[in-house]
Amino acid sequence: MSWDLASPFIIDLSVGREDIDGLGHANNAVYVTWLERCAWRHSQRLGLDLAEYRRLDRAMAVVRHEIDYLAAGYEEDELQLATWIVDWDQRLRMTRRFQLKRPRDGATLLRAQTTFVCIELSSGKPKRMPTEFVEGYGQALLSS
């Protein structure tokens, strides 16, 4: 499959009956849930799971989603969602890109970009990324 960028992290998705809205296709809010799922799984793969976030008293919180809905997904569609860390300042901000594709016809259903900021869990305030974030997320950026 051809992706927008090299070396994506990919998850497989299936559009279920519960994902379908009154217009007969996957609801836009479901796509946001999938973006979150993909980002979390990628973070976990990098060794940055919820337990590590709690231990460090830090988290990457969404501050902005930009989503281009390009085509509809329908019940029983098998999809693949890719993500890449494309930018970060190694202090507070990080940006991910996403691409959602339907392998059976190669259609891109969605392109998105999400900006995250590092926060201190105990206060909810922006705080500098700990070394573990710089090392973990940095390995994903370097492999792109």
C-alpha positions in Angstrom: 0.0 0.0 0.0 1.2 3.5 -0.8 1.3 6.0 2.1 1.8 9.7 2.2 5.0 9.3 4.2 7.6 6.6 4.7 7.7 4.2 7.7 4.1 4.6 9.1 2.9 3.0 12.3 -0.3 1.2 11.2 -3.4 -0.2 12.9 -6.2 -2.2 11.4 -9.8 -1.2 11.8 -13.2 -2.5 10.9 -16.3 -0.4 10.5 -19.0 -1.9 12.7 -22.7 -1.4 12.8 -22.3 0.8 15.9 -20.0 3.2 13.9 -22.7 4.0 11.3 -24.8 7.2 11.6 -28.2 8.2 10.1 -26.6 8.9 6.8 -25.5 5.3 6.4 -21.7 5.8 6.8 -19.2 5.9 9.6 -19.9 8.9 11.8 -17.3 11.7 11.9 -16.9 11.3 15.7 -15.8 7.7 15.2 -12.9 8.8 13.1 -11.7 11.0 16.0 -11.9 7.9 18.3 -9.8 6.0 15.7 -7.1 8.8 15.6 -6.9 8.6 19.4 -6.6 4.8 19.4 -3.9 4.9 16.8 -1.9 7.5 18.6 -2.1 5.6 21.9 -1.1 2.3 20.3 1.9 4.0 18.7 2.9 5.6 22.1 2.6 2.2 23.8 4.8 0.7 21.1 7.4 3.4 22.0 7.2 2.5 25.6 5.1 5.4 26.7 1.9 3.9 28.0 -0.6 5.2 30.6 1.4 3.7 33.5 4.5 5.5 32.3 2.6 8.7 31.9 1.4 8.4 35.5 4.9 7.5 36.8 6.3 10.6 35.1 3.3 12.8 36.0 3.3 13.9 32.4 1.0 13.3 29.3 0.7 14.5 25.8 -2.7 16.2 25.5 -4.5 17.1 22.3 -4.8 20.9 21.7 -5.8 20.8 18.0 -7.2 18.4 15.4 -7.3 19.3 11.7 -9.2 16.7 9.8 -10.0 16.4 6.1 -12.8 13.9 5.5 -12.2 12.7 1.9 -14.5 9.7 1.5 -17.0 7.7 3.5 -16.4 4.4 5.3 -19.2 1.9 5.3 -20.3 -1.0 7.5 -17.9 -4.0 7.2 -15.2 -1.9 5.5 -11.7 -3.1 6.6 -9.4 0.0 7.0 -5.9 0.8 7.9 -4.9 3.9 9.8 -1.3 5.2 9.7 0.4 7.8 11.9 3.7 9.6 11.9 5.3 12.0 14.3 6.2 14.8 11.9 7.3 17.7 14.2 8.2 18.4 17.8 10.2 20.9 19.7 11.5 18.4 22.3 10.0 20.7 25.0 6.2 21.1 24.9 4.7 20.5 21.4 4.5 17.5 19.1 2.6 17.0 15.9 1.2 13.8 14.4 -0.1 13.2 10.9 -2.6 10.5 10.1 -3.9 8.8 6.9 -6.9 6.4 6.8 -7.0 4.0 3.8 -9.4 1.3 2.6 -7.0 -1.4 1.2 -9.6 -3.0 -1.1 -9.7 0.0 -3.4 -6.7 2.0 -2.1 -8.9 5.0 -1.3 -7.8 7.5 1.3 -10.8 8.3 3.5 -9.1 10.8 5.8 -6.0 12.9 6.4 -5.5 14.5 9.7 -3.0 16.4 11.8 -3.1 16.6 15.6 -1.0 18.9 17.8 -0.3 17.8 21.3 1.2 19.6 24.3 3.0 18.0 27.2 1.2 18.6 30.5 1.8 17.7 34.1 -1.0 15.3 35.1 -1.2 16.5 38.7 -1.8 20.1 37.7 -3.1 20.0 34.1 -0.6 22.8 33.2 1.9 22.7 30.4 5.3 21.3 31.5 8.5 20.4 29.7 8.7 16.9 28.3 10.7 14.5 30.5 13.8 12.8 29.0 11.7 9.6 28.5 9.4 11.4 26.2 12.2 13.0 24.2 13.9 9.6 23.8 10.7 7.6 23.1 8.9 10.0 20.7 12.3 11.0 19.2 12.9 7.4 18.0 9.7 7.6 16.0 10.6 10.9 14.4 14.0 9.7 13.5 12.7 6.5 11.9 10.3 8.5 9.6 
